[in-house]
Amino acid sequence: MTASVYNTPVRVTVTPALDYFEKCPKCGYPAEAVSTVRTYATGRVTTELVATCGMPCGWQSTT
Protein backbone atom coordinates (compact mmCIF):
# COMPACT_ATOMS: atom_id res chain seq x y z
CA MET A 1 0.00 0.00 0.00
CA THR A 2 1.13 3.50 -0.66
CA ALA A 3 1.42 6.24 1.94
CA SER A 4 -1.66 8.01 0.56
CA VAL A 5 -3.84 5.01 1.43
CA TYR A 6 -2.80 5.39 5.09
CA ASN A 7 -3.74 9.09 5.02
CA THR A 8 -7.28 8.39 3.80
CA PRO A 9 -9.86 7.84 6.54
CA VAL A 10 -11.68 4.52 6.45
CA ARG A 11 -14.48 5.88 8.65
CA VAL A 12 -15.73 9.44 9.27
CA THR A 13 -18.37 10.15 11.90
CA VAL A 14 -19.94 13.60 12.37
CA THR A 15 -22.10 14.19 15.45
CA PRO A 16 -23.51 17.32 17.09
CA ALA A 17 -21.59 18.48 20.16
CA LEU A 18 -24.52 18.67 22.57
CA ASP A 19 -22.36 19.95 25.45
CA TYR A 20 -21.05 23.02 23.58
CA PHE A 21 -22.38 26.13 25.33
CA GLU A 22 -20.20 28.93 23.94
CA LYS A 23 -21.34 32.17 22.33
CA CYS A 24 -20.26 33.63 19.01
CA PRO A 25 -17.40 36.09 19.63
CA LYS A 26 -18.59 38.26 16.72
CA CYS A 27 -22.27 38.76 17.54
CA GLY A 28 -22.89 37.09 20.93
CA TYR A 29 -25.51 34.65 19.61
CA PRO A 30 -25.27 31.04 20.93
CA ALA A 31 -22.83 28.98 18.88
CA GLU A 32 -23.32 25.44 17.58
CA ALA A 33 -20.67 22.74 17.16
CA VAL A 34 -20.13 19.37 15.52
CA SER A 35 -17.47 16.78 16.28
CA THR A 36 -15.82 14.99 13.36
CA VAL A 37 -14.00 11.74 14.21
CA ARG A 38 -11.79 10.22 11.51
CA THR A 39 -10.47 6.65 11.80
CA TYR A 40 -7.58 5.58 9.56
CA ALA A 41 -6.48 2.13 8.38
CA THR A 42 -3.46 2.34 10.69
CA GLY A 43 -5.75 2.63 13.74
CA ARG A 44 -5.00 6.33 14.20
CA VAL A 45 -8.05 8.38 15.26
CA THR A 46 -8.35 12.16 14.98
CA THR A 47 -11.10 14.38 16.36
CA GLU A 48 -11.97 17.85 15.12
CA LEU A 49 -14.48 20.22 16.72
CA VAL A 50 -16.01 22.80 14.38
CA ALA A 51 -17.99 25.60 15.99
CA THR A 52 -20.16 28.03 14.04
CA CYS A 53 -22.50 30.88 14.87
CA GLY A 54 -26.13 29.85 15.25
CA MET A 55 -27.02 32.91 13.17
CA PRO A 56 -25.54 33.60 9.74
CA CYS A 57 -22.90 36.15 10.82
CA GLY A 58 -20.20 33.94 9.28
CA TRP A 59 -18.08 33.10 12.35
CA GLN A 60 -16.47 29.64 12.41
CA SER A 61 -13.73 28.07 14.52
CA THR A 62 -11.94 24.73 14.19
CA THR A 63 -10.08 23.05 17.03
NUPALUM-193132 format. One record per atom (N, C-alpha, C): x, z, y. Coordinates in steps of 0.1 Angstrom, whole numbers. Atoms other than C-alpha are relative to their C-alpha. Example, Ala and Ser with C-alpha at 12.3 -4.5 7.8 and 13.67 -1.06 7.14 Angstrom:
<zakes>
9, 0, -12
123, 78, -45
9, 0, 12
-9, 0, -11
137, 71, -11
-8, 8, 11
</zakes>
This chain:
<zakes>
8, 0, -12
0, 0, 0
9, 0, 12
-7, 1, -12
11, -7, 35
-3, 13, 8
2, -11, -8
14, 19, 62
-13, 0, 8
13, 1, -7
-17, 6, 80
-12, 4, -8
10, -5, 9
-38, 14, 50
-1, 16, 1
0, -15, -1
-28, 51, 54
-5, 4, 14
4, -3, -13
-37, 50, 91
-15, -3, 2
14, 3, -1
-73, 38, 84
-8, 11, -7
9, -10, 7
-99, 65, 78
-8, -5, -11
9, 4, 11
-117, 64, 45
-14, 6, 2
13, -7, -3
-145, 87, 59
0, 4, 14
2, -5, -13
-157, 93, 94
-14, 6, 1
13, -7, -1
-184, 119, 101
-1, 4, 15
2, -4, -14
-199, 124, 136
-13, 9, 0
11, -10, -1
-221, 155, 142
-1, 6, 14
1, -7, -13
-235, 171, 173
6, 14, 0
-6, -14, -1
-216, 202, 185
-11, 9, 6
11, -8, -5
-245, 226, 187
4, 12, 7
-4, -13, -6
-224, 255, 199
9, -4, 13
-8, 4, -12
-210, 236, 230
-9, 3, 12
9, -4, -11
-224, 253, 261
7, -1, 14
-7, 3, -12
-202, 239, 289
-9, -7, 10
7, 8, -10
-213, 223, 322
9, -11, 4
-7, 11, -5
-203, 190, 336
8, 5, 13
-8, -4, -12
-174, 196, 361
-3, -8, 12
3, 9, -12
-186, 167, 383
-13, 4, 6
13, -2, -6
-223, 175, 388
-6, 14, -4
6, -13, 3
-229, 209, 371
-11, 0, -10
11, 1, 9
-255, 196, 347
5, 4, -14
-5, -3, 14
-253, 209, 310
6, -12, -7
-7, 10, 7
-228, 189, 290
-5, 0, -15
3, 2, 15
-233, 176, 254
13, -4, -6
-12, 3, 8
-207, 172, 227
-3, -5, -14
0, 4, 14
-201, 155, 194
14, 2, -6
-12, -2, 7
-175, 163, 168
2, -12, -10
-3, 11, 9
-158, 134, 150
11, 4, -9
-10, -4, 11
-140, 142, 117
4, -12, -7
-5, 12, 7
-118, 115, 102
9, 5, -11
-7, -3, 11
-105, 118, 67
8, -13, -5
-8, 11, 4
-76, 96, 56
3, 0, -15
-3, 1, 15
-65, 84, 21
11, 10, -4
-10, -9, 3
-35, 107, 23
-4, 14, 0
6, -13, 0
-58, 137, 26
1, 7, 14
-1, -5, -13
-50, 142, 63
-14, -1, 7
12, -1, -7
-80, 153, 84
2, 2, 15
0, -3, -15
-84, 150, 122
-14, 2, 5
13, -3, -7
-111, 164, 144
1, -3, 15
0, 3, -15
-120, 151, 179
-13, 5, 5
12, -4, -7
-145, 167, 202
-1, -8, 13
2, 8, -12
-160, 144, 228
-12, 6, 7
11, -6, -8
-180, 160, 256
-4, -10, 11
5, 9, -10
-202, 140, 280
-10, 8, 8
10, -6, -9
-225, 149, 309
-14, -4, -6
13, 2, 5
-261, 153, 298
-8, -10, 9
6, 9, -9
-270, 132, 329
10, -12, 1
-9, 12, 0
-255, 97, 336
9, 0, 12
-10, 0, -11
-229, 108, 362
13, -6, -5
-12, 7, 5
-202, 93, 339
11, 9, -5
-11, -8, 4
-181, 123, 331
1, 1, -15
-2, -1, 15
-165, 124, 296
14, 7, -2
-13, -6, 3
-137, 145, 281
2, 0, -15
-4, 0, 15
-119, 142, 247
10, 10, -2
-10, -10, 3
-101, 170, 231
3, -1, -15
</zakes>
